[in-house]
Amino acid sequence: GQSTRDIRKENNHYLNATMNKTIISSDANKKIGAKSVTKYHNDLKQYSTQFAYHFINLNWADVDLANQNDIKGLFESRYNDILRSLRTTIASSLF
């Protein structure tokens, strides 16, 4: 399958969407860069405890990557979770 490194070179690939990006270490990025998307996707299940920290829906590890509507739904969910967190943080910071 196509590697995540190759997909990142395709600016218009739906997996390059902003909602599919998160800050990770350089080492982690190097480890996943050469993997096929399928292999990386299967490996996600072992990291599910960190999904909440990155606003990633737990369903991500089980989604069909070929189904763009499913991916869009996960991106919308992540967007809404980030937005909710920002609003809560801002509201709690106001006097």
C-alpha contacts under 8 A as a table, 3 or more apart, distances in Angstrom:
res1	aa1	res2	aa2	distance
1	G	36	S	5.16
1	G	37	V	6.68
1	G	38	T	6.89
2	Q	6	D	6.57
2	Q	7	I	7.04
2	Q	36	S	5.19
2	Q	37	V	6.17
3	S	6	D	5.22
3	S	7	I	6.41
3	S	33	G	6.74
3	S	34	A	5.59
3	S	35	K	5.23
3	S	36	S	3.99
3	S	37	V	5.62
4	T	7	I	5.02
4	T	8	R	6.21
4	T	32	I	7.00
4	T	33	G	5.24
4	T	34	A	6.45
4	T	35	K	6.27
4	T	36	S	6.06
4	T	37	V	5.61
5	R	8	R	5.27
5	R	9	K	6.84
5	R	33	G	4.73
5	R	34	A	6.02
5	R	35	K	7.93
6	D	9	K	5.33
6	D	10	E	7.06
7	I	10	E	5.28
7	I	13	H	6.70
7	I	15	L	7.47
7	I	16	N	7.34
8	R	11	N	6.74
8	R	13	H	7.81
8	R	16	N	6.21
10	E	13	H	5.44
10	E	16	N	7.67
11	N	16	N	6.62
12	N	16	N	6.96
13	H	16	N	5.48
13	H	17	A	7.51
14	Y	17	A	5.59
14	Y	68	Q	7.70
15	L	20	N	6.26
16	N	20	N	6.33
16	N	21	K	7.42
17	A	20	N	5.34
17	A	21	K	7.12
18	T	21	K	5.44
19	M	75	F	5.36
19	M	78	R	6.81
19	M	79	Y	6.70
20	N	75	F	6.93
22	T	54	H	6.59
24	I	28	A	6.36
24	I	29	N	6.61
25	S	28	A	5.19
25	S	29	N	6.23
26	S	29	N	5.03
26	S	30	K	6.19
27	D	30	K	5.13
27	D	31	K	6.25
28	A	31	K	5.08
28	A	32	I	6.38
29	N	32	I	5.40
29	N	33	G	5.86
30	K	33	G	5.16
30	K	34	A	7.30
31	K	34	A	6.79
31	K	35	K	7.48
32	I	35	K	5.25
32	I	40	Y	6.42
35	K	39	K	6.09
35	K	40	Y	5.94
36	S	39	K	5.20
36	S	40	Y	6.17
37	V	40	Y	5.09
37	V	41	H	5.86
38	T	41	H	5.02
38	T	42	N	6.15
39	K	42	N	5.15
39	K	43	D	6.20
40	Y	43	D	5.02
40	Y	44	L	6.37
41	H	44	L	5.30
41	H	45	K	7.85
41	H	61	A	6.17
42	N	45	K	6.39
42	N	61	A	6.74
43	D	46	Q	6.03
43	D	47	Y	7.64
44	L	47	Y	5.37
44	L	48	S	6.57
44	L	61	A	5.70
45	K	48	S	5.35
45	K	61	A	5.64
46	Q	49	T	7.79
47	Y	50	Q	5.77
47	Y	51	F	7.06
48	S	51	F	5.10
48	S	58	L	6.53
48	S	61	A	8.00
49	T	52	A	7.12
50	Q	53	Y	5.47
50	Q	54	H	6.78
51	F	54	H	5.25
51	F	55	F	6.01
51	F	56	I	4.73
51	F	57	N	6.64
51	F	58	L	6.59
52	A	55	F	4.77
52	A	56	I	5.75
52	A	57	N	7.17
52	A	58	L	7.94
53	Y	56	I	7.62
55	F	78	R	5.59
55	F	81	D	6.27
55	F	82	I	6.46
56	I	60	W	7.10
56	I	74	L	7.94
56	I	78	R	5.86
57	N	60	W	5.68
57	N	74	L	6.61
57	N	77	S	7.06
57	N	78	R	6.63
58	L	61	A	6.68
59	N	62	D	5.43
59	N	63	V	6.34
59	N	74	L	7.86
60	W	63	V	5.39
60	W	74	L	6.91
63	V	70	D	6.67
63	V	71	I	7.35
64	D	67	N	5.48
64	D	70	D	7.04
64	D	71	I	7.88
65	L	68	Q	6.96
65	L	70	D	7.75
65	L	71	I	6.81
67	N	70	D	5.45
67	N	71	I	6.56
68	Q	71	I	4.95
68	Q	72	K	5.99
69	N	72	K	4.96
69	N	73	G	6.17
70	D	73	G	5.07
70	D	74	L	6.40
71	I	74	L	5.12
71	I	75	F	6.23
72	K	75	F	5.01
72	K	76	E	6.11
73	G	76	E	5.09
73	G	77	S	6.18
74	L	77	S	5.02
74	L	78	R	6.17
75	F	78	R	5.08
75	F	79	Y	6.08
76	E	79	Y	5.04
76	E	80	N	6.15
77	S	80	N	5.17
77	S	81	D	6.19
78	R	81	D	5.07
78	R	82	I	6.17
79	Y	82	I	5.22
79	Y	83	L	6.07
80	N	83	L	5.03
80	N	84	R	6.00
81	D	84	R	5.13
81	D	85	S	6.17
82	I	85	S	5.11
82	I	86	L	6.16
83	L	86	L	5.10
83	L	87	R	6.14
84	R	87	R	5.15
84	R	88	T	6.11
85	S	88	T	5.11
85	S	89	T	6.07
86	L	89	T	5.10
86	L	90	I	6.06
87	R	90	I	5.14
87	R	91	A	5.94
88	T	91	A	5.11
88	T	92	S	6.03
89	T	92	S	5.25
89	T	93	S	6.21
90	I	93	S	5.10
90	I	94	L	6.49
91	A	94	L	5.46
92	S	95	F	7.95
